Structure formats: C-alpha cells, structure tokens
Amino acid sequence: MLDAAVMVFAEKGLHAATMQDIADRVCMAKILIYRLYPSRQALIDALFSEILLEIEATAALPWGGYGSGMAALIEMGRAHPDLFVLLLREARGGPETLPWATACDALLAGLTEPFVAPPPEASEDLKAACAHAARTFLPFITQAWVAGIERSDGMTDAARIKWFGQMVRAWRAATRDALGLPDAPEPATLASQPPRAS
C-alpha cells in the first residue's frame, strides 16, 4: 500500500494525488485504504515518519569522516528514491506535508551543528550564530543529497563523496574562523540530540 502511494505521489504530485488514485493503483476500494489509514494525512505521516527515524539512527552512528554522512544519506535515499525526493523537493508545498519538510530541515541542520558547536561557556548570541550557520548549510546538503540519489550531478559516487567532504571541511573551517570559535575536535557522531524512540 505504501509503495503504491509513493508511486502515485511521484507520478501525480504529492499534493495533487488523491486517495482514490491510490485505491485505483492497488485495485481496491478506497474504503479499505481508509481502514488502514483513516485520512490522507495519516498516510503521509506513515510515509515520512520512518524516513526521519532512519536519518536520526544513521546520525547517531560513529562518524566515519568527511563525506561519510552524505554517503549514508545517499545510500538511504537510493533505497526509496521516489519517497526521499518527494520529501526533499515537494513537501514544502502544502499544509499536510510542510511539518515533515520542516522536521527534515531541522534534522539535517542538526547534522551540521556538531561541526560548528560553540564551547559550553559561549554566550547566547554565539550559540544562536552557530545554529544559524548550521541552517545556512542546509540547501547545499539537500541539493547534494538529491543529486546523489538521482545521480544527476555527473560525478561518480567516490568523487561526489570526496567533493562533499572537502566542502564540509572548508565550510567548517571558514565558519569557525568567522565566528571566532576555538579549534575543537571533530564530532564523534553527527547527532546533535539522541534519536527518538520508534
């Protein structure tokens, strides 16, 4: 059912596809879908909630070095490319999906926070500046992730991961310098918070 929903959403658009379209795809009465998912929102929630949990779990693993986070995201996205691209590209377009897009953005920005983490004694202004810096890197992460899933950037996987890692390293150094942050060890994990329970 969920796979069929993803295919329909990918073909017709996340906001245009209806529950009837999904019922037609699986050749069953729409009422049967509503028994599993009482609303279109419940279906969308089922699709996107697992993605965020998967990202959180991956972020909590030991960090494998520059580029490793993107490699893991791309591998994850390629397992269900249509679903991930829907979340990364289309979810901002409507009230049913905007909370999921916003949660994904916050989670992805959180993956960069350990690179520009302020020292514990930092002022509130410096902490806010660090959080802002993490958010400003988000469009680059999203675009690189989608291009990696779709293989649309003309790079091999090895070249893409090396390139992304070099970009993160340079961004980290430039951001820490611009904010006057002292040198700090590289993060042990990319998780800025412990993962939520499933």
N, C-alpha and C positions, 0 to 999 in steps of 0.2 A: 504494500500500500504506500509506504513512504517513498520507495523508489519510483513508483508511478507518479506520485505527487511531484517529486523533483523533476522528472522528465516533462510533465505538463507545465510546471512553473518555468522551466528553462525554455520551452517552446513558445508559450503564450505570454510569458512575462509574469513575474511574481505577483503583480498587483492586478493583472487582467484575468488570470486563470480562475476558474470557479470550481466549487466542489463538484458540480455536475460534470465539468471537463474531466476531473479526476475519476469520477464514477464511470464515465464513458470509457476511459483508458483501461480500467480494470474490469470492464464489463459486469458491473454490479449496480444494484440500486443505490442511489445516493443515501437513502436512509440507513443502509448498512455501514457506510462510511461514518455517518453521524453517530452510530453506536460506538465506534472506536474512538472517534474524535468529535466531541459534541459541538465543535464550532471550527470555522476556518482558522481562527486564532489558535485553537488547541493543536491543530495540525501543524501550523507554522512553528509553534512553540516546541513541538516534538522534534521537528527537523533541526532547529537551530540550537536547542539546549545541549545536545550531545556534542556539537562542534566546540562550543565554549568549554565544556568539561574536558574534551580531548586536548585543547590548546593549553589549558591550565595544568593538566597532568604532564604534558610534554615539557612545559616551562619549569616544573618542579624537579625534573631530572638534572643530574650534574651537567654543568655547562661544558660543551665539547670544544670550545674555542670559537674564534670569529668566523661567522658564516654558518656555524652548526645549527643555530636556531632557525635560520631561513631554510636550510636543508631539511630540517624536520617538518617545518610548515609546508614546504612544497610536497614532500612525500605524503603528508597527511591530506593535503588538498587533492593530490592526484588520485587518491583512493576514491574520492567522491567529487570529481571536478565540477559538475554542474551545481551541486549544493553549495560548495565553497564559493564559487563565482557568484551565485545568487546572493549570498550573504555579503560578499565584499563589494559587489557592484550595484545591486538593485535594492538592497534592504533599506536604504535611506529614503526611498520614495513613497512610503506610506505609513500610516499610524500603526498598522498591525506588525510591521517589521522594524520600524525605527528603534524601538527599545533594544532589539537584538543587535542592530548595527552599532548603536551607541555602546552596548556592553562589549561587543567585539573590539571597537576602537579603544575603549578603556583598557581592556585586557592586553591588546597589542602595545599600547603606550606603556603599560606596566612592564612589558618585556624589555623596554629600553631604560626604564628607571634605574636598574642596578648599575648601568654604565655611567650615570651622572648623579649617583646618590650623594647627597650632601653629608658632611660629617654630622655626628649626633648633636653636637652643640651649635649647629647652624641656626641662623635667625629664621623666622617665619618667611621673610621676604626671599631669602636664599632657597629655602625649601620650595617655595612657590615657583621661583625661577627654574629650578631643576625639573619640577613637574611639567612646567611649560615647555622646556627644552625636549623632554621625552615625547610630549604630544606633537611637537613640530616635526618630529622624525616619522610620524605615523603615515603620511601619504607615501613616502618613499618605501616603507615596509609593505604597505598594501599593494602598490603598483608592482614592486619586485615580486611579491608573492603571486599575484595573478599572472604576471608574465611567466613565472616559473611553472605554474600549474599548466598554462596553455602552451608553454614552450614558444612564446611569441616574440622573444627578445633577441633571437639569433645567436644565443650563447649555448654552449654545451652546459650540462649540469655542473661539471667541475669548474668551468670558467665563471659561471654565474655565482656559485657559492664563494669562490675566491674573491671575485669582484665585490660582492655584497659584504663579505668580511672586511675587506680593505676599506670600504665606505664606512662601515660601523666604527672601525678603529680610528679613522680620520675624524669622523664626527665626534666620537668620544673625546679625543684629544683636543679638538677645537672648542668643544662645548665646555669642557672642564677648564680650559685656559680662559675662555671668555667670561666664565662665571667666577673665576678666581678660586676654583676648587683645588685643594691639595691633591697630590698623587694618591691613589688608592689602589688596593689590589683589584684585580679583575673579579667579576662575580663568580661565585660557586655555582649558582643556578640563575636562571632568568626570571624566576618567580619573585615578584615584589610582595606577594602575600601567599600564605599557604593555600593549596587548592581547596575548593568547596567539596563537600561530600556529595556523592552521586545521589 
